[in-house]
Amino acid sequence: MRGRAPGGLSLLEMMLVVTLILIVASIATPIYRTVMVRAREAVLRDHLYPSTDGRARPSLSPSRKRGSTHTWIPASAGMTDH
């Protein structure tokens, strides 16, 4: 009588493992994307309004502070009619 070879996985077992991994990944990917979008929106919302208590908010990038020369300047600023 021949027994099963020790160790290793059968093709069916391997297919089940891969299927389970794909199911978990297909559930986790949209959730991860949603969390990342909400995190970005929270940071943007936080930087939208100035602090009301007079304290400066910590910045993610120490080289770019509010009011620096790197802030957005409208295209119409400084233009004169000729």
Secondary structure, DSSP 4 states (H G I P E B T S, - for coil): ---PPSS---HHHHHHHHHHHHHHHHHHHHHHHHHHHHHHHHHHHHHHS--SSSPPPP-SSTT--TTSTTS---TTTT----
